[in-house]
């Protein structure tokens, strides 16, 4: 559910978010207002795959899957069972192919009839090109009226690449051919992040095994934002947040639903309860346990 006109005590117009479909456990009916899990695509960028189980879990429910250029290499070189291959099989591999290995391209094209789409536009990122392909796949289908995107590899690896993905989330004036109308979630093994709308946002945030951990951040990228919150350990009340000033970067979730009212679009990050790490050699190691004093900048 994208939005609802339900009245909130922090604001009149409420946008509801249910990111629990990005956890291993998924949504739990707590008797509160529920949101429907969206139709979504999965985009895999060119970053090492740290937690194969996480990607498989989310790809299982995806409407379509797009590999961005060298993202195909990452999956190709990851050990997979036959069942996992069927789940991870891409509908499209796209990009300028400066990093796509010929062996990976031929493998997916021949075994799964994957479309290989070259896009040489050097002014667009791999993420933008992949979102374009996902939108084109959904376009002719009358059953897909609204689609979100789940992006792996967008907030890891090179720092400048990560900033580029965040920049794309904030772009409001994008050429129509590359514009993506749905929500975009950036996912890595430890956390998810997405852009909240202006106004009042209600976000489903159940804590527990396979769901979320307590750490949450509200990041005012781009410009200062006047923010009020409810459901956090350190709530804000009409406080200006900005780089160089107050920022709620290491707050704690205290309720199954939190509320963020913001004058500008801000980035929300939520810590995931970890999957197990699965290195490429097939062995499994436990995800690191976070202990000790947390950063209480807020």
C-alpha positions, 0 to 999 in steps of 0.5 A: 500500500503506497499511501493512505489518508488516515489521520496521524497525530503527527500529520494528516496524510500518512504514507504506510511502509511495510519493509518486512518482506525484505526480512527472512520471516516476513510480515507477522499479523500483530492485529494492527493496520497491515500493508500489503507486500508489493509486487517487486523486482530484484536488481543485482549490481556488481558487488560480491555476494556475501549472503546468498541465502538473503538474495534467494529468500527475496528473489523467491517472491520477485516478479522479475530479476535484472542483473546489472552488467557484472552483477551476472558475474557475481551470481555466476561465480557463486555456488548454486543448486539447481533449485537456487539457479531457477530462483536466481535466473535473470530475466534481463542482463543489461549495461554497457558490458564493460565488466560482463564476462562472456562466459556468464553472458552465454551461460544465462542466455543459453540456459534461461533464455535471458535477454541481453540488452546493451545500453551504452549511455555513459550518463546513466548508472547501472542502477538506472539502466536496470530500473528501466529494464524492470519498468519495461518488463512490467509495462505490458502486464495489466496485472502489474499496476505498481512495482517496487525495486529491491537493489542488492549491491547498491550500498556496498563496495566503492564509496563513490558508487554508493553515493551515486545510488543514494543520489539516484534515489533523490533525483526528481527530474529524470528522463521519462525513459529512465524514470522509475515510478515505484519505491526503491529499497537498497539492501545489504547483509546488515541493513535496508534503506529507502527514501521516506516521503514528505509528510507523515510516514508509518513504518512497520518495524517488528523486532526479533529473530529473522526480522529487524534489530533495534538500530535505525537512522534518519538521514537528511541527505540533500537539505535540512529537514524538520522532523518529528518521530514517535516509537523511538527511544529518542524521539524528535519533536519538530527538530531541524536535522542536517549534516553538521547539526543534529542527526538521528543516526543511531536511534532505537526502535521501540514499537512495531510501528514507528512514525516519522513526520518530515518536511523533506524526503529523508533516508531511513535505514533499519538494521536487519537481524542477520542471515548467515554469511555464505562465502563462495567456497561453500562454507558457512560462518555466523554473522558477526555479533554486535556487542559493546556500546552503541553510538548514541548520536541522535 
